[in-house]
């Protein structure tokens, strides 16, 4: 047991350095206490003068859903991830941070949200009404709605909805969509156009996408209606052969692509002999787990994670209380 003791002061030292760097906790199981840098909801952070643009907000797991949030300040919002009981070595405390929606308004340019669960109604997700927003490693029952904006990044998410314009006349540009799992339903960019759409998995039955570059994606529904408008349509796999067989595109048997076992998101990892292996542009794997920065199981944030914590039931002044902590880095 003694080998674990050194981790405790190390963790506290790291936590202390975070405080100086502008890190705040949000937990709706606690009362707001600024002396401990704790808020009970996200909304007060927006107007509080002590919360500076660029500060990091740890939205902690809770059994109670958080309130909707409209953001007008540049913030880094980090939750604990999702499917935490399904994948190994996720979080010692397997509670998600769930919220119906977040709206990014002018003033929040440069914000990032990661590891948060948007799950209340079928439209639960993110509304983007300003430029330069990054949405990464989140679970969304809905999707991402964009107004006439630019500089939007959608990476490594698990989504039941799409990424599209607010109306049929919405025009957006410089939107990069990479390494996402888009599960079921309809996907339609409407009048908007992605600059890059690559290494995604689409399982829906109606897919309409405009993108300057559309490559390394997998379409799993052989009966899906697929309309892709792109000047660079390369190295995509489609179960129904909807994208033809030129420029590295190919038809596949969807039953041979994935492991099809394990967790809700883990089942989309490539099988050992999958035709998607090395089938992407420049020999990368096609699909959400391929490319330079693949999908991360459970949307775990890229910070050190305590995935196992054990504390003795009792102790005394001489021996103290035994604590065992297992920590891992998460790129």
URQUI-V977268 format. One record per pair of residues at least 6 apart in sequence whose C-alpha atoms are under 7 Angstrom apart, sorted by sequence separation. I is the first residue (numbers start at 1). J is the second residue. D is the distance in Angstrom with one decimal. If there is no record, write none. Layout:
# URQUI-V977268
I;J;D  I;J;D
This chain:
# URQUI-V977268
32;38;5.5  33;39;6.3  45;51;6.1  84;90;5.7  118;124;5.4  243;249;6.4  244;250;6.2  245;251;7.0  261;267;4.7  278;284;4.7  279;285;5.7  280;286;4.7  284;290;6.2  285;291;6.3  288;294;6.0  289;295;4.8  315;321;4.6  32;39;4.3  84;91;6.6  118;125;5.4  260;267;4.4  278;285;4.4  279;286;5.8  284;291;5.6  288;295;5.5  314;321;6.4  31;39;6.9  32;40;5.1  259;267;5.6  260;268;6.4  277;285;4.6  278;286;6.9  31;40;5.7  85;94;6.3  241;250;6.4  258;267;6.6  259;268;6.5  276;285;5.9  277;286;6.4  312;321;6.0  30;40;5.8  84;94;5.4  241;251;4.1  258;268;5.3  259;269;5.9  276;286;5.1  312;322;5.3  29;40;7.0  240;251;6.2  258;269;5.5  259;270;5.8  311;322;5.9  312;323;6.5  25;37;6.1  26;38;5.7  27;39;6.4  28;40;4.3  235;247;6.4  236;248;6.9  237;249;5.8  238;250;6.5  239;251;5.5  258;270;4.4  259;271;4.6  311;323;4.5  24;37;5.2  25;38;4.7  26;39;4.7  27;40;4.9  28;41;6.0  234;247;5.2  235;248;4.1  236;249;4.7  237;250;5.1  238;251;5.1  239;252;4.8  257;270;5.9  258;271;4.7  310;323;5.7  311;324;6.4  24;38;6.1  25;39;6.2  26;40;5.4  27;41;6.7  82;96;5.9  197;211;6.4  234;248;5.6  235;249;4.4  236;250;6.5  237;251;5.8  238;252;6.0  239;253;5.6  257;271;5.9  310;324;5.0  26;41;5.9  81;96;6.3  125;140;5.5  196;211;6.1  234;249;5.8  237;252;6.4  239;254;5.4  309;324;5.7  310;325;6.5  26;42;6.6  80;96;6.1  124;140;6.5  125;141;6.7  143;159;6.2  194;210;6.2  195;211;5.4  196;212;6.1  197;213;6.0  198;214;5.7  199;215;6.8  201;217;5.8  202;218;6.2  203;219;6.0  205;221;6.4  214;230;6.4  226;242;6.5  258;274;6.7  309;325;4.7  80;97;6.7  101;118;6.2  124;141;5.6  125;142;5.0  126;143;6.5  127;144;6.0  128;145;6.1  129;146;6.5  142;159;6.7  143;160;6.7  193;210;4.8  194;211;4.3  195;212;4.9  196;213;4.9  197;214;4.9  198;215;4.9  199;216;4.7  200;217;4.8  201;218;4.8  202;219;4.9  203;220;5.1  204;221;6.6  213;230;6.0  222;239;4.5  223;240;6.3  257;274;4.6  308;325;5.7  309;326;6.5  59;77;6.6  79;97;5.9  98;116;6.3  99;117;6.3  100;118;5.2  123;141;6.6  124;142;4.7  125;143;5.0  126;144;4.9  127;145;4.8  128;146;4.9  129;147;5.5  131;149;5.4  132;150;6.5  133;151;6.7  134;152;5.9  135;153;6.1  136;154;5.9  137;155;6.6  139;157;6.0  140;158;6.4  141;159;6.1  142;160;5.6  143;161;4.2  144;162;6.3  145;163;6.0  146;164;6.0  147;165;5.8  176;194;6.1  186;204;5.7  193;211;5.1  194;212;6.4  195;213;6.2  196;214;6.4  197;215;6.7  198;216;5.4  199;217;4.7  200;218;6.4  201;219;6.1  202;220;6.4  203;221;5.7  205;223;6.7  206;224;5.4  207;225;6.2  208;226;6.0  209;227;6.4  210;228;5.9  211;229;6.3  212;230;5.1  213;231;6.5  214;232;6.0  215;233;5.8  216;234;6.9  218;236;5.9  219;237;6.2  220;238;6.2  221;239;5.9  222;240;3.8  256;274;5.9  257;275;6.2  308;326;5.0  56;75;6.1  57;76;5.9  58;77;6.1  59;78;5.8  60;79;6.0  61;80;6.4  97;116;5.6  98;117;4.6  99;118;5.1  100;119;5.7  122;141;5.6  123;142;4.3  125;144;5.9  126;145;6.3  127;146;6.2  128;147;6.4  130;149;6.0  131;150;5.2  132;151;4.3  133;152;5.0  134;153;4.6  135;154;4.9  136;155;4.7  137;156;4.9  138;157;4.9  139;158;4.9  140;159;4.7  141;160;5.0  142;161;4.4  143;162;4.9  144;163;4.7  145;164;5.4  146;165;4.9  147;166;5.5  173;192;6.7  175;194;4.8  176;195;5.8  177;196;6.1  178;197;5.9  179;198;6.8  181;200;6.0  182;201;5.9  183;202;6.2  184;203;5.1  185;204;4.7  186;205;6.3  187;206;6.3  188;207;6.0  189;208;6.5  198;217;5.6  205;224;4.0  206;225;4.7  207;226;4.8  208;227;4.7  209;228;5.0  210;229;4.6  211;230;5.1  212;231;5.6  213;232;4.7  214;233;5.0  215;234;4.7  216;235;5.1  217;236;4.9  218;237;4.7  219;238;4.6  220;239;5.2  221;240;6.8  257;276;6.5  306;325;6.8  307;326;5.9  53;73;5.9  54;74;5.4  55;75;5.6  56;76;4.5  57;77;4.7  58;78;5.0  59;79;4.9  60;80;6.6  97;117;5.9  98;118;5.7  99;119;6.5  100;120;5.1  122;142;5.3  123;143;7.0  129;149;6.9  131;151;5.6  132;152;5.2  133;153;6.3  134;154;6.1  135;155;6.3  136;156;5.6  137;157;4.4  138;158;6.3  139;159;5.8  140;160;6.2  141;161;6.5  143;163;5.9  144;164;6.6  145;165;5.7  146;166;5.7  171;191;5.5  172;192;4.8  173;193;5.8  174;194;6.2  175;195;5.5  176;196;4.8  177;197;4.8  178;198;5.1  179;199;4.9  180;200;4.9  181;201;5.1  182;202;5.0  183;203;5.2  184;204;4.0  185;205;6.3  186;206;4.9  187;207;4.7  188;208;4.7  189;209;5.3  204;224;6.7  205;225;6.1  206;226;6.0  207;227;6.2  208;228;5.9  209;229;6.3  210;230;6.0  212;232;6.3  213;233;6.3  214;234;6.5  215;235;5.4  216;236;4.7  217;237;6.3  218;238;5.8  219;239;6.1  269;289;6.6  306;326;5.8  307;327;6.1  53;74;4.8  54;75;5.1  55;76;6.3  56;77;6.0  57;78;6.1  58;79;6.0  96;117;6.8  98;119;6.4  109;130;6.3  112;133;6.0  113;134;6.5  114;135;6.3  117;138;5.9  118;139;6.0  119;140;6.2  131;152;6.6  136;157;5.8  145;166;5.6  161;182;6.8  170;191;5.7  171;192;4.5  172;193;6.2  173;194;6.1  174;195;5.1  175;196;6.8  176;197;6.1  177;198;6.6  178;199;5.6  179;200;4.8  180;201;6.5  181;202;6.6  182;203;6.5  183;204;6.3  186;207;6.0  187;208;6.0  188;209;5.8  189;210;6.5  215;236;5.4  306;327;4.5  53;75;6.0  54;76;6.5  109;131;5.6  110;132;5.1  111;133;5.3  112;134;4.7  113;135;5.2  114;136;4.9  115;137;5.2  116;138;5.0  117;139;4.8  118;140;4.7  119;141;5.3  148;170;5.7  150;172;5.9  152;174;6.7  153;175;5.9  154;176;6.2  155;177;6.0  156;178;6.6  158;180;6.1  159;181;6.1  160;182;5.9  168;190;5.5  169;191;5.7  170;192;6.1  173;195;6.6  178;200;6.0  305;327;5.4  306;328;6.8  101;124;5.5  102;125;6.9  103;126;5.9  104;127;6.3  105;128;6.8  106;129;6.8  109;132;5.3  110;133;5.5  111;134;6.4  112;135;5.9  113;136;6.3  114;137;5.3  115;138;4.8  116;139;6.5  117;140;6.2  118;141;6.1  147;170;6.0  148;171;5.1  149;172;5.0  150;173;5.0  151;174;5.1  152;175;4.7  153;176;5.0  154;177;4.8  155;178;5.0  156;179;4.8  157;180;4.8  158;181;4.8  159;182;5.0  160;183;5.0  168;191;5.8  304;327;6.6  305;328;5.5  100;124;5.1  101;125;5.0  102;126;5.1  103;127;4.7  104;128;5.1  105;129;5.0  106;130;5.1  109;133;6.2  114;138;5.6  148;172;4.8  149;173;6.6  150;174;5.2  151;175;5.7  152;176;6.4  153;177;6.2  154;178;6.4  155;179;5.8  156;180;4.5  157;181;6.2  158;182;6.3  159;183;6.1  160;184;6.1  161;185;6.8  164;188;6.0  165;189;6.1  304;328;5.6  305;329;6.3  41;66;6.8  46;71;6.5  100;125;6.7  101;126;5.6  102;127;6.4  103;128;6.0  104;129;5.7  105;130;5.4  147;172;6.8  150;175;6.4  155;180;6.1  160;185;7.0  162;187;5.0  164;189;4.2  165;190;6.1  304;329;4.5  41;67;7.0  43;69;5.8  46;72;6.6  104;130;6.4  162;188;6.7  163;189;6.4  164;190;6.3  165;191;6.9  303;329;6.2  304;330;6.1  42;69;6.4  46;73;6.1  165;192;6.1  303;330;5.7  164;192;6.9  302;330;4.8  301;330;6.9  302;331;4.8  26;57;6.9  68;99;6.3  266;297;6.5  23;55;5.9  24;56;6.3  25;57;5.8  26;58;6.1  27;59;6.5  63;95;6.8  66;98;6.1  67;99;6.1  68;100;5.8  69;101;6.6  70;102;5.8  71;103;6.0  72;104;6.5  265;297;6.5  22;55;4.9  23;56;4.7  24;57;4.9  25;58;4.9  26;59;4.9  27;60;5.5  62;95;5.7  65;98;5.2  66;99;4.8  68;101;5.3  69;102;4.9  70;103;4.7  71;104;5.0  72;105;5.3  74;107;6.7  22;56;6.3  23;57;5.8  24;58;6.2  25;59;6.3  26;60;6.0  61;95;4.5  62;96;6.2  65;99;5.5  68;102;6.0  69;103;6.4  70;104;6.1  71;105;5.9  72;106;5.8  73;107;5.2  74;108;4.2  81;115;4.0  220;254;5.7  61;96;4.4  62;97;5.8  70;105;6.9  72;107;4.5  73;108;4.2  74;109;5.8  76;111;5.7  77;112;6.1  78;113;6.0  79;114;6.1  80;115;5.4  81;116;5.9  82;117;6.6  61;97;4.3  72;108;4.5  74;110;5.7  75;111;4.9  76;112;4.9  77;113;4.7  78;114;4.9  79;115;4.3  80;116;6.9  60;97;5.8  71;108;6.0  74;111;4.8  75;112;6.6  76;113;6.1  77;114;6.2  78;115;5.7  79;116;4.8  28;66;7.0  59;97;6.3  78;116;6.8  235;279;6.5  235;280;5.1  235;281;5.8  81;138;6.9  82;139;6.7  216;280;4.7  216;281;6.5  218;286;6.8  217;286;5.9  218;287;5.5  216;286;4.5  217;287;5.3  216;287;6.2  201;287;5.5  199;286;5.7  200;287;5.1  201;288;5.9  199;287;4.5  200;288;4.7  199;288;4.9  199;290;6.3  199;291;6.7  181;288;6.4  179;287;7.0  180;288;5.5  179;288;4.1  179;289;6.5  179;294;5.8  180;295;6.6  179;295;5.4  156;294;7.0  156;295;4.7  156;296;6.7  138;299;6.0  137;299;4.3  137;300;7.0  87;263;6.2  86;263;5.3  115;299;5.4  115;300;6.1  115;301;6.0  114;301;6.7  87;298;6.9  84;298;6.2  91;305;6.6  92;306;5.9  83;298;5.3  91;306;6.0  92;307;4.2  82;298;4.9  91;307;4.3  92;308;4.8  81;298;5.5  82;299;6.2  90;307;5.5  92;309;6.0  81;299;4.8  89;307;5.2  81;300;4.9  80;300;6.3  81;301;6.9  80;301;6.8  5;323;7.0  4;324;5.5  4;325;6.3  1;324;6.8
